[in-house]
């Protein structure tokens, strides 16, 4: 708010200088002379001399209202807000109607320092005048709305008990802009360090810290990424293997081996094993000649939110949150405004998409709030539209700027940067419990490993995942090229279908449930892929039928497409689709049901996916080949299955 106030002060200076040049409210010659000397000194930016002349003018004529108004100007430019406020109070006491804009500046100044109750009547007084600059009146109404909201928020504070992350993370130097992996075990953040080789002797660098029990361990620099240039505002994919960050142009350069499009750009690096790849500019159309910064990557790495502002001589203007999608060819789509309900004519900053994919956190000074940059949350509705943002509340938000918010995967704990007393020094990273009204959907994670079924060697594989009970996009991701591991953040209380593919191997399917009651025991998967040999088989765990029916459920479509793609890539392969049941019912009924189900799969592959039916045989085995006991429902469920078996490779 102070920055916006200063813009209005500039207008005020022009208006008051014009007014003072015509006629003064004082008739005391020596007071007028002292005031004009003060104006001359202020024009030469000699504030101390100007204030001295103004004190002389006040002493000679205490009712000389222009003196108090100019004193307000001098104190404002010097950043001495207490003196500026007292000058305005005196001005409106001496002559309340001499310059109506004084009421606006007094109210705006008080609101900007958290004096909401005092500010409201000043702003109402200003708005009671029928004339005035339209932009200033609009701003006055906005500040009035903020004060009304803020006064209620202060009376109804949310629970807020920040906890310093400790000396493993924080130092006497500033730490800010945190990012975290889906398992909550690895924290990445920006630290401003002393660096004699850097411009102005300071440099922004990335550090990581690992959680050891309830304590964050000693932070270590990411040497492959850090340079003598600034790196900041990072975002991580859920598995911690994709890093996108901001680097800004300095003397025409962005860092060693890095090129850009102008101002600040977004750069990307990927981790394989324990090493980060060379940094690359994320490219057009995400980056432009303007200012791109503060990225936030969705959990699956396919949607990128970021801030774009227009670089001008007056600074960065028109900051909005944009969103871009990763395309099948690996490029990013043309960025679009995230939502007219989220973006405002003001500033939006510090965007963060939660791993649930449905909850957006950001900072803004364009929504009703405490007055400066406040933190907000917006959620998608059932149609995918972002809803009206909700203020996180006081004292999370105050009259000062708040940003750099990170909400952990569980939604219960959040992180932010603050220079509050009691820390390690300057900006430190803190955690706090997120208020119930601002929490996202509960998210946990699935952790896994892909290996060769015979040798146990780790494999690089492509994985896709979807909610079997809801239509929507698959989540696509990959295992690590070096160690075969993967990590994905997922909302709890859902049943997921997983498909795994790797070159030279049979595909694999899996179905699992993530329970909201097991946040501390995320789902563990060990996927063992087989080589395609005659007689090798896999269970199609994501092919579904209704009880005692042979009609394929819609949820089976994704798995059937995987089979079709695999068959197209392996044109010499012949297969058998087999159906199996539990032992409930007669043998003849079970044989018939299992045969019809196998035939239904073939029909789909031939009629919908256009595969050659001559490559696909079917057979119903009924209950003759159980893989588990039939004395429990769990065992019977395992026996009710559809299988894919290689019968020949020409």
Secondary structure per residue as TSV (DSSP state, phi and psi in degrees):
chain	resnum	aa	ss	phi	psi
A	1	X	-	360.0	-34.0
A	2	X	H	-61.0	-40.3
A	3	X	H	-62.0	-43.4
A	4	X	H	-67.0	-37.0
A	5	X	H	-61.8	-40.3
A	6	X	H	-64.5	-31.2
A	7	X	H	-64.7	-40.5
A	8	X	H	-70.7	-31.3
A	9	X	H	-61.6	-37.4
A	10	X	H	-59.0	-45.8
A	11	X	H	-60.9	-41.7
A	12	X	H	-60.8	-40.1
A	13	X	H	-60.0	-43.5
A	14	X	H	-63.4	-42.6
A	15	X	H	-67.9	-44.0
A	16	X	H	-70.4	-36.9
A	17	X	H	-61.5	-39.5
A	18	X	H	-64.4	-42.4
A	19	X	H	-66.3	-42.3
A	20	X	H	-68.0	-26.0
A	21	X	T	-72.9	-15.6
A	22	X	T	-93.6	-55.8
A	23	X	-	-159.2	139.5
A	24	X	-	-100.2	156.9
A	25	X	S	-80.2	-13.5
A	26	X	-	-96.8	148.2
A	27	X	-	-114.7	8.0
A	28	X	-	-86.7	112.0
A	29	X	H	-55.3	-44.7
A	30	X	H	-69.7	-30.7
A	31	X	H	-67.3	-43.1
A	32	X	H	-63.1	-41.8
A	33	X	H	-62.3	-43.6
A	34	X	H	-63.5	-39.4
A	35	X	H	-63.8	-43.3
A	36	X	H	-67.6	-34.2
A	37	X	H	-64.2	-37.5
A	38	X	H	-64.2	-41.4
A	39	X	H	-61.6	-42.0
A	40	X	H	-64.4	-43.4
A	41	X	H	-64.6	-39.3
A	42	X	H	-68.8	-36.5
A	43	X	H	-59.9	-30.7
A	44	X	T	-91.3	9.6
A	45	X	T	57.4	36.2
A	46	X	-	-100.7	84.9
A	47	X	H	-66.3	-41.6
A	48	X	H	-62.1	-42.9
A	49	X	H	-68.1	-39.1
A	50	X	H	-61.1	-43.9
A	51	X	H	-64.6	-35.7
A	52	X	H	-64.0	-44.7
A	53	X	H	-64.7	-37.8
A	54	X	H	-65.8	-37.7
A	55	X	H	-64.1	-37.7
A	56	X	H	-63.9	-42.8
A	57	X	H	-64.5	-40.9
A	58	X	H	-61.7	-42.8
A	59	X	H	-62.9	-33.8
A	60	X	H	-82.3	-28.2
A	61	X	-	-150.7	92.1
A	62	X	T	-63.3	-14.7
A	63	X	T	-96.8	9.3
A	64	X	-	-79.4	91.9
A	65	X	H	-66.8	-32.7
A	66	X	H	-60.0	-29.8
A	67	X	H	-61.9	-44.4
A	68	X	H	-68.9	-35.2
A	69	X	H	-67.5	-41.1
A	70	X	H	-69.1	-34.8
A	71	X	H	-61.9	-37.6
A	72	X	H	-58.7	-43.3
A	73	X	H	-61.7	-45.2
A	74	X	H	-64.4	-47.4
A	75	X	H	-64.1	-38.0
A	76	X	H	-62.7	-46.2
A	77	X	H	-64.5	-29.9
A	78	X	T	-83.9	-4.5
A	79	X	T	76.9	15.6
A	80	X	-	-93.9	84.6
A	81	X	H	-70.8	-33.6
A	82	X	H	-61.8	-44.9
A	83	X	H	-64.9	-38.0
A	84	X	H	-63.3	-42.8
A	85	X	H	-64.9	-46.2
A	86	X	H	-62.2	-34.6
A	87	X	H	-64.4	-42.5
A	88	X	H	-68.4	-39.8
A	89	X	H	-57.8	-44.1
A	90	X	H	-66.3	-37.8
A	91	X	H	-62.8	-45.1
A	92	X	H	-76.8	-22.0
A	93	X	H	-69.6	-42.0
A	94	X	H	-68.8	-44.8
A	95	X	-	-152.7	90.9
A	96	X	T	-64.9	-22.9
A	97	X	T	-107.6	2.5
A	98	X	S	-63.1	-45.8
A	99	X	-	-139.9	91.9
A	100	X	T	-53.3	-31.0
A	101	X	H	-61.8	-20.0
A	102	X	H	-60.3	-35.0
A	103	X	H	-65.1	-38.9
A	104	X	H	-62.4	-49.8
A	105	X	H	-63.5	-36.9
A	106	X	H	-65.6	-46.3
A	107	X	H	-64.6	-43.2
A	108	X	H	-63.4	-40.3
A	109	X	H	-64.3	-44.0
A	110	X	H	-67.6	-39.6
A	111	X	H	-62.9	-37.4
A	112	X	H	-69.2	-14.5
A	113	X	T	-114.0	16.5
A	114	X	T	83.8	9.6
A	115	X	-	-91.2	67.8
A	116	X	H	-66.7	-43.4
A	117	X	H	-63.1	-37.7
A	118	X	H	-72.5	-33.7
A	119	X	H	-71.3	-37.0
A	120	X	H	-55.6	-51.9
A	121	X	H	-65.4	-28.8
A	122	X	H	-65.1	-45.4
A	123	X	H	-67.8	-38.9
A	124	X	H	-63.5	-37.1
A	125	X	H	-63.3	-44.5
A	126	X	H	-61.1	-44.7
A	127	X	H	-68.9	-17.5
A	128	X	H	-71.8	-20.0
A	129	X	S	-76.2	133.4
A	130	X	S	-76.0	-25.7
A	131	X	-	-98.2	174.6
A	132	X	S	136.6	161.4
A	133	X	-	-63.1	127.2
A	134	X	H	-58.5	-39.9
A	135	X	H	-65.2	-40.0
A	136	X	H	-67.6	-37.7
A	137	X	H	-67.0	-39.6
A	138	X	H	-63.4	-42.4
A	139	X	H	-65.6	-38.4
A	140	X	H	-61.2	-41.2
A	141	X	H	-65.8	-39.5
A	142	X	H	-63.5	-44.3
A	143	X	H	-65.6	-36.7
A	144	X	H	-60.5	-45.6
A	145	X	H	-61.7	-40.8
A	146	X	H	-61.8	-43.7
A	147	X	H	-63.5	-40.9
A	148	X	H	-62.0	-46.0
A	149	X	H	-63.0	-47.6
A	150	X	H	-63.6	-39.6
A	151	X	H	-61.2	-40.8
A	152	X	H	-68.8	-38.0
A	153	X	H	-64.5	-39.8
A	154	X	H	-65.1	-34.8
A	155	X	H	-73.9	-18.5
A	156	X	T	-129.1	66.5
A	157	X	-	-69.2	149.6
A	158	X	-	-86.7	158.0
A	159	X	-	-68.6	127.3
A	160	X	-	-149.3	106.2
A	161	X	-	-130.2	83.7
A	162	X	-	-64.0	142.0
A	163	X	E	-122.4	123.6
A	164	X	E	-64.3	136.0
A	165	X	-	-72.3	-7.8
A	166	X	-	97.2	173.6
A	167	X	T	-72.6	-13.5
A	168	X	T	-65.9	-31.6
A	169	X	T	-103.5	-49.0
A	170	X	-	-92.4	147.5
A	171	X	-	-138.6	179.3
A	172	X	S	-63.6	-15.7
A	173	X	S	-84.8	161.7
A	174	X	-	-72.7	136.1
A	175	X	E	-122.0	136.2
A	176	X	E	-163.8	177.7
A	177	X	E	48.3	73.2
A	178	X	E	-82.8	156.0
A	179	X	E	-140.6	152.9
A	180	X	E	-143.8	150.1
A	181	X	-	-80.2	165.2
A	182	X	T	-63.9	-26.7
A	183	X	T	-85.1	-1.8
A	184	X	S	70.3	16.4
A	185	X	-	-104.4	-16.5
A	186	X	E	-127.1	122.4
A	187	X	E	-111.3	131.4
A	188	X	E	-119.1	138.8
A	189	X	E	-154.0	171.3
A	190	X	E	-99.8	136.8
A	191	X	E	-127.9	134.2
A	192	X	E	-89.2	115.6
A	193	X	E	-116.9	157.4
A	194	X	E	-76.0	128.7
A	195	X	-	-147.5	104.2
A	196	X	T	-58.6	-25.8
A	197	X	T	-81.9	-11.1
A	198	X	S	-90.8	160.8
A	199	X	G	-62.3	129.5
A	200	X	G	63.5	13.8
A	201	X	G	76.4	7.6
A	202	X	E	-134.4	152.6
A	203	X	E	-150.2	137.2
A	204	X	E	-86.5	126.9
A	205	X	E	-134.9	160.4
A	206	X	E	-95.4	139.5
A	207	X	E	-131.3	153.3
A	208	X	E	-126.8	147.2
A	209	X	E	-134.1	140.3
A	210	X	E	-104.4	138.6
A	211	X	E	-75.6	129.4
A	212	X	E	-119.3	97.5
A	213	X	T	67.6	-119.0
A	214	X	T	-102.8	10.7
A	215	X	E	-121.3	141.5
A	216	X	E	-86.7	127.0
A	217	X	-	-74.7	174.6
A	218	X	-	-57.4	129.7
A	219	X	-	-76.0	142.5
A	220	X	E	-125.6	143.9
A	221	X	E	-72.3	151.8
A	222	X	-	-92.4	92.9
A	223	X	T	-67.8	-28.7
A	224	X	T	-69.6	-22.8
A	225	X	T	-100.8	-42.9
A	226	X	-	-64.1	145.5
A	227	X	-	-145.5	-176.0
A	228	X	S	-75.0	-3.7
A	229	X	S	-101.3	165.1
A	230	X	-	-76.5	136.5
A	231	X	-	-123.5	132.5
A	232	X	E	-157.0	178.5
A	233	X	E	49.3	62.5
A	234	X	E	-84.9	159.2
A	235	X	E	-137.2	145.7
A	236	X	E	-118.3	145.4
A	237	X	-	-69.0	165.5
A	238	X	T	-58.7	-34.4
A	239	X	T	-85.1	-2.3
A	240	X	S	75.6	13.8
A	241	X	-	-107.2	-2.8
A	242	X	E	-125.8	124.9
A	243	X	E	-120.0	125.7
A	244	X	E	-120.3	135.4
A	245	X	E	-147.9	176.1
A	246	X	E	-106.4	135.4
A	247	X	E	-132.8	138.9
A	248	X	E	-113.7	150.7
A	249	X	-	-65.9	134.3
A	250	X	B	-137.5	113.0
A	251	X	T	54.6	38.6
A	252	X	T	82.8	3.5
A	253	X	B	-127.0	158.6
A	254	X	-	-116.2	-6.3
A	255	X	S	135.8	168.9
A	256	X	T	-61.2	123.2
A	257	X	T	75.6	6.9
A	258	X	-	-109.0	138.8
A	259	X	-	-125.6	156.0
A	260	X	-	-143.8	-177.9
A	261	X	S	-107.6	-3.7
A	262	X	S	128.1	145.3
A	263	X	S	59.8	-127.6
A	264	X	E	-106.9	136.7
A	265	X	E	-124.6	163.9
A	266	X	E	-97.5	136.8
A	267	X	E	-124.3	157.4
A	268	X	E	-133.3	145.6
A	269	X	E	-143.4	148.2
A	270	X	E	-122.5	143.5
A	271	X	E	-99.9	128.7
A	272	X	E	-123.2	119.6
A	273	X	T	66.1	-119.4
A	274	X	T	-112.0	13.0
A	275	X	E	-125.3	139.5
A	276	X	E	-87.5	142.5
A	277	X	-	-74.8	169.3
A	278	X	-	-59.4	143.6
A	279	X	-	-74.4	136.0
A	280	X	E	-127.1	143.1
A	281	X	E	-64.3	134.0
A	282	X	-	-69.2	-17.2
A	283	X	-	88.9	176.8
A	284	X	T	-72.8	150.4
A	285	X	T	-93.8	7.7
A	286	X	T	-65.4	-50.5
A	287	X	S	-86.5	155.3
A	288	X	-	-152.9	-170.3
A	289	X	S	-73.1	-12.1
A	290	X	S	-88.2	-162.4
A	291	X	E	-102.9	108.7
A	292	X	E	-111.4	131.7
A	293	X	E	-160.4	175.7
A	294	X	E	49.9	60.5
A	295	X	E	-74.4	157.7
A	296	X	E	-142.6	121.0
A	297	X	E	-100.9	134.7
A	298	X	-	-63.9	162.3
A	299	X	T	-58.0	-35.4
A	300	X	T	-87.4	-0.9
A	301	X	S	76.1	13.7
A	302	X	-	-108.0	-8.7
A	303	X	E	-130.5	128.9
A	304	X	E	-117.6	123.7
A	305	X	E	-105.0	143.5
A	306	X	E	-161.0	171.9
A	307	X	E	-103.7	131.9
A	308	X	E	-122.7	132.0
A	309	X	E	-130.2	156.3
A	310	X	E	-90.5	123.6
A	311	X	E	-78.4	124.3
A	312	X	E	-132.8	172.7
A	313	X	T	-64.0	-27.2
A	314	X	T	-85.8	2.3
A	315	X	E	114.1	-170.7
A	316	X	E	-80.9	128.0
A	317	X	E	-121.2	163.8
A	318	X	E	55.6	50.6
A	319	X	E	-77.2	124.3
A	320	X	E	-132.8	161.7
A	321	X	E	-92.3	123.8
A	322	X	E	-113.0	161.0
A	323	X	E	-136.4	139.6
A	324	X	E	-135.8	146.3
A	325	X	E	-110.3	141.7
A	326	X	B	-76.1	125.4
A	327	X	-	-88.5	162.1
A	328	X	T	-56.4	-28.0
A	329	X	T	-86.1	5.7
A	330	X	S	90.0	-2.5
A	331	X	-	-92.4	165.4
A	332	X	B	-100.2	143.7
A	333	X	-	-72.1	163.8
A	334	X	-	-60.4	124.3
A	335	X	-	-63.0	141.7
A	336	X	E	-124.7	155.8
A	337	X	E	-60.5	135.4
A	338	X	S	-63.3	-40.1
A	339	X	-	-179.1	141.2
A	340	X	T	-67.7	-16.7
A	341	X	T	-79.7	-20.3
A	342	X	T	-96.6	-52.2
A	343	X	-	-76.5	145.5
A	344	X	-	-133.3	173.4
A	345	X	S	-66.7	-12.8
A	346	X	S	-83.9	-153.3
A	347	X	-	-98.9	131.6
A	348	X	E	-113.4	138.0
A	349	X	E	-145.9	171.7
A	350	X	E	52.1	51.6
A	351	X	E	-76.7	146.0
A	352	X	E	-148.0	117.8
A	353	X	E	-90.9	125.6
A	354	X	-	-72.0	155.0
A	355	X	T	-57.7	-16.0
A	356	X	T	-72.6	-11.9
A	357	X	S	73.1	0.5
A	358	X	S	-121.5	-1.8
A	359	X	E	-129.5	124.7
A	360	X	E	-115.7	127.2
A	361	X	E	-110.7	144.7
A	362	X	E	-163.6	165.8
A	363	X	E	-108.0	145.3
A	364	X	E	-157.7	148.7
A	365	X	S	-112.4	12.0
A	366	X	S	-100.7	-10.4
A	367	X	S	-98.9	160.0
A	368	X	S	-61.9	129.5
A	369	X	S	-166.0	-147.9
A	370	X	S	-84.8	-8.8
A	371	X	S	129.2	-37.5
A	372	X	S	-110.9	-143.4
A	373	X	S	-72.8	117.3
A	374	X	E	-110.3	161.5
A	375	X	E	-96.1	135.9
A	376	X	E	-132.2	162.7
A	377	X	E	-132.4	138.8
A	378	X	E	-132.3	142.6
A	379	X	E	-120.4	151.6
A	380	X	B	-78.2	145.0
A	381	X	-	-87.1	-175.8
A	382	X	T	-65.3	-16.3
A	383	X	T	-98.2	3.9
A	384	X	S	89.0	8.7
A	385	X	-	-93.7	140.0
A	386	X	B	-73.8	136.9
A	387	X	-	-93.7	171.8
A	388	X	-	-55.3	129.4
A	389	X	-	-63.8	148.1
A	390	X	E	-115.4	129.6
A	391	X	E	-68.2	137.0
A	392	X	-	-69.5	-15.4
A	393	X	-	98.1	166.9
A	394	X	T	-93.4	140.1
A	395	X	T	-97.3	15.0
A	396	X	T	-58.5	-46.0
A	397	X	S	-99.6	143.1
A	398	X	-	-136.5	-169.1
A	399	X	S	-73.3	-10.9
A	400	X	S	-88.6	174.2
A	401	X	-	-73.9	132.8
A	402	X	-	-121.1	132.5
A	403	X	-	-160.6	-161.2
A	404	X	-	60.2	42.1
A	405	X	-	-91.3	137.9
A	406	X	E	-130.3	126.3
A	407	X	E	-105.3	123.5
A	408	X	-	-64.4	164.1
A	409	X	T	-56.7	-34.9
A	410	X	T	-76.8	-9.7
A	411	X	S	76.9	-10.3
A	412	X	S	-89.2	-29.9
A	413	X	E	-116.0	134.8
A	414	X	E	-123.4	163.7
A	415	X	E	-130.4	148.0
A	416	X	E	-157.7	167.7
A	417	X	E	-104.5	140.2
A	418	X	E	-153.0	148.4
A	419	X	-	-103.7	26.3
A	420	X	-	-61.3	158.4
A	421	X	T	-64.0	150.9
A	422	X	T	95.3	0.3
A	423	X	S	-90.1	-166.4
A	424	X	S	-80.7	-16.4
A	425	X	S	134.5	137.7
A	426	X	S	54.6	-146.9
A	427	X	S	-72.7	128.5
A	428	X	E	-120.0	159.9
A	429	X	E	-92.8	134.8
A	430	X	E	-126.7	158.2
A	431	X	E	-117.8	156.1
A	432	X	E	-154.7	161.9
A	433	X	E	-82.6	125.1
A	434	X	-	-71.6	133.7
A	435	X	-	-59.4	148.3
A	436	X	G	-57.5	-37.3
A	437	X	G	-70.7	-14.2
A	438	X	G	-112.7	10.4
A	439	X	-	-83.1	147.8
A	440	X	-	-84.5	-174.6
A	441	X	-	-65.0	148.9
A	442	X	-	-68.5	128.3
A	443	X	E	-125.8	137.2
A	444	X	E	-125.8	-154.6
A	445	X	E	-150.1	158.3
A	446	X	E	-112.2	129.8
A	447	X	E	-115.3	139.5
A	448	X	E	-151.8	178.1
A	449	X	E	-143.6	135.0
A	450	X	E	-111.9	125.4
A	451	X	E	-137.7	165.4
A	452	X	E	-70.9	130.5
A	453	X	T	-62.0	-30.3
A	454	X	T	-92.4	-47.1
A	455	X	T	-91.5	-21.4
A	456	X	-	79.1	4.9
A	457	X	-	-68.7	138.6
A	458	X	B	-66.0	147.1
A	459	X	-	-126.1	144.7
A	460	X	-	-84.6	122.6
A	461	X	-	-139.1	155.0
A	462	X	E	-97.6	133.7
A	463	X	E	-125.5	143.9
A	464	X	E	-133.9	147.9
A	465	X	E	-141.4	141.4
A	466	X	E	-150.2	157.2
A	467	X	E	-78.1	117.4
A	468	X	T	-68.8	-16.9
A	469	X	T	-102.6	8.6
A	470	X	S	-149.6	133.9
A	471	X	-	-73.4	144.0
A	472	X	-	167.5	-179.8
A	473	X	-	-69.7	146.3
A	474	X	-	-71.5	150.0
A	475	X	E	-91.7	121.7
A	476	X	E	-111.9	135.6
A	477	X	E	-156.9	178.5
A	478	X	E	-133.6	154.7
A	479	X	-	-82.0	160.0
A	480	X	-	-64.8	134.9
A	481	X	T	-64.7	-26.1
A	482	X	T	-91.9	-42.2
A	483	X	T	-121.5	0.2
A	484	X	-	73.8	7.3
A	485	X	E	-86.0	158.8
A	486	X	E	-148.9	157.9
A	487	X	E	-148.1	130.4
A	488	X	E	-139.0	133.8
A	489	X	E	-86.4	136.8
A	490	X	E	-144.2	142.3
A	491	X	E	-62.5	145.5
A	492	X	S	-85.5	172.4
A	493	X	S	73.7	21.7
A	494	X	E	-127.8	157.4
A	495	X	E	-103.0	126.9
A	496	X	E	-115.0	143.4
A	497	X	E	-107.9	129.6
A	498	X	E	-118.9	135.6
A	499	X	E	-124.0	134.9
A	500	X	E	-126.8	130.8
A	501	X	E	-135.1	140.5
A	502	X	-	-144.8	144.7
A	503	X	T	-59.3	130.7
A	504	X	T	84.6	8.0
A	505	X	S	-131.4	156.3
A	506	X	-	-65.7	148.9
A	507	X	-	-73.0	167.1
A	508	X	E	-135.2	141.8
A	509	X	E	-126.1	150.2
A	510	X	E	-148.8	145.6
A	511	X	E	-126.5	133.9
A	512	X	E	-149.9	160.6
A	513	X	E	-115.6	132.2
A	514	X	E	-100.9	115.0
A	515	X	-	-89.6	138.9
A	516	X	T	-68.4	-14.1
A	517	X	T	-88.3	-4.8
A	518	X	-	-121.9	48.6
A	519	X	T	-65.4	-28.7
A	520	X	T	-87.8	-2.7
A	521	X	S	-131.3	71.7
A	522	X	-	-60.7	160.1
A	523	X	E	-69.0	131.8
A	524	X	E	-109.3	131.3
A	525	X	E	-126.7	134.7
A	526	X	E	-124.7	104.8
A	527	X	E	-94.0	119.9
A	528	X	E	-109.7	111.2
A	529	X	E	-91.8	140.1
A	530	X	-	-100.5	150.0
A	531	X	-	-73.7	146.4
A	532	X	-	-77.7	93.7
A	533	X	-	-116.9	156.5
A	534	X	T	-59.7	127.5
A	535	X	T	95.7	-14.5
A	536	X	-	-72.6	143.0
A	537	X	E	-142.3	158.5
A	538	X	E	-137.6	151.1
A	539	X	E	-86.7	130.3
A	540	X	-	-85.7	84.4
A	541	X	T	-74.0	-10.3
A	542	X	T	-112.2	24.9
A	543	X	-	-104.8	121.2
A	544	X	-	-123.0	141.3
A	545	X	B	-130.6	151.2
A	546	X	-	-68.1	157.4
A	547	X	T	-56.3	128.6
A	548	X	T	59.8	23.0
A	549	X	-	-121.6	158.4
A	550	X	-	-114.7	16.9
A	551	X	-	-91.4	123.0
A	552	X	B	-65.1	134.4
A	553	X	-	-75.9	152.3
A	554	X	G	-57.7	-28.8
A	555	X	G	-63.9	-14.1
A	556	X	G	-78.7	-14.7
A	557	X	H	-57.5	-44.5
A	558	X	H	-60.2	-43.7
A	559	X	H	-65.3	-41.2
A	560	X	H	-66.0	-32.5
A	561	X	H	-67.3	-36.8
A	562	X	H	-62.2	-44.3
A	563	X	H	-59.8	-45.8
A	564	X	H	-62.2	-45.2
A	565	X	H	-61.2	-41.4
A	566	X	H	-63.7	-42.3
A	567	X	H	-66.1	-34.3
A	568	X	H	-68.8	-33.0
A	569	X	H	-79.5	-18.5
A	570	X	-	-125.4	73.3
A	571	X	T	-69.4	-15.4
A	572	X	T	-90.3	-0.6
A	573	X	E	-91.9	139.6
A	574	X	E	-116.6	145.3
A	575	X	E	-136.3	162.7
A	576	X	E	-118.6	130.9
A	577	X	E	-99.8	121.4
A	578	X	E	-120.2	147.2
A	579	X	E	-110.2	145.6
A	580	X	E	-139.3	147.6
A	581	X	-	-128.1	174.5
A	582	X	-	-85.0	-170.2
A	583	X	S	-94.9	11.5
A	584	X	S	-77.5	128.3
A	585	X	S	96.6	175.0
A	586	X	-	-77.1	159.2
A	587	X	H	-61.3	-42.2
A	588	X	H	-64.8	-38.9
A	589	X	H	-65.3	-44.6
A	590	X	H	-65.7	-39.3
A	591	X	H	-62.0	-45.6
A	592	X	H	-63.1	-46.1
A	593	X	H	-62.0	-46.1
A	594	X	H	-65.8	-36.1
A	595	X	H	-67.0	-41.8
A	596	X	H	-64.6	-37.4
A	597	X	H	-66.9	-43.8
A	598	X	H	-60.8	-41.1
A	599	X	H	-65.3	-34.4
A	600	X	H	-63.8	-37.9
A	601	X	H	-65.5	-45.9
A	602	X	H	-61.7	-43.9
A	603	X	H	-56.3	-43.6
A	604	X	H	-62.9	-45.5
A	605	X	H	-64.7	-34.5
A	606	X	H	-82.3	-49.4
A	607	X	H	-78.4	-36.0
A	608	X	T	-96.8	-43.5
A	609	X	T	-95.7	-2.8
A	610	X	-	61.7	33.8
A	611	X	-	-80.1	156.8
A	612	X	-	-72.4	115.2
A	613	X	G	-63.5	-21.8
A	614	X	G	-68.2	-16.3
A	615	X	G	-89.6	-4.6
A	616	X	E	-123.9	119.4
A	617	X	E	-106.8	161.2
A	618	X	E	-132.9	153.3
A	619	X	E	-157.3	141.1
A	620	X	E	-106.8	121.2
A	621	X	-	-100.2	-4.7
A	622	X	T	59.1	-132.1
A	623	X	T	-100.8	14.8
A	624	X	S	-76.7	-15.6
A	625	X	S	-127.7	66.8
A	626	X	-	-69.2	149.0
A	627	X	S	-109.5	-1.5
A	628	X	S	-154.9	171.4
A	629	X	-	-70.5	151.4
A	630	X	S	-99.4	14.4
A	631	X	S	-93.1	-1.1
A	632	X	S	-132.6	156.7
A	633	X	H	-64.5	-36.2
A	634	X	H	-62.8	-42.7
A	635	X	H	-66.5	-42.7
A	636	X	H	-63.7	-38.2
A	637	X	H	-62.5	-38.4
A	638	X	H	-66.1	-33.8
A	639	X	H	-74.1	-26.4
A	640	X	S	-81.1	101.1
A	641	X	E	-153.6	164.5
A	642	X	E	-120.9	135.4
A	643	X	E	-120.2	155.6
A	644	X	E	-119.9	120.2
A	645	X	E	-128.1	137.3
A	646	X	E	-78.1	121.0
A	647	X	E	-106.4	-12.7
A	648	X	E	-176.9	148.6
A	649	X	E	-133.1	107.7
A	650	X	-	-76.6	360.0
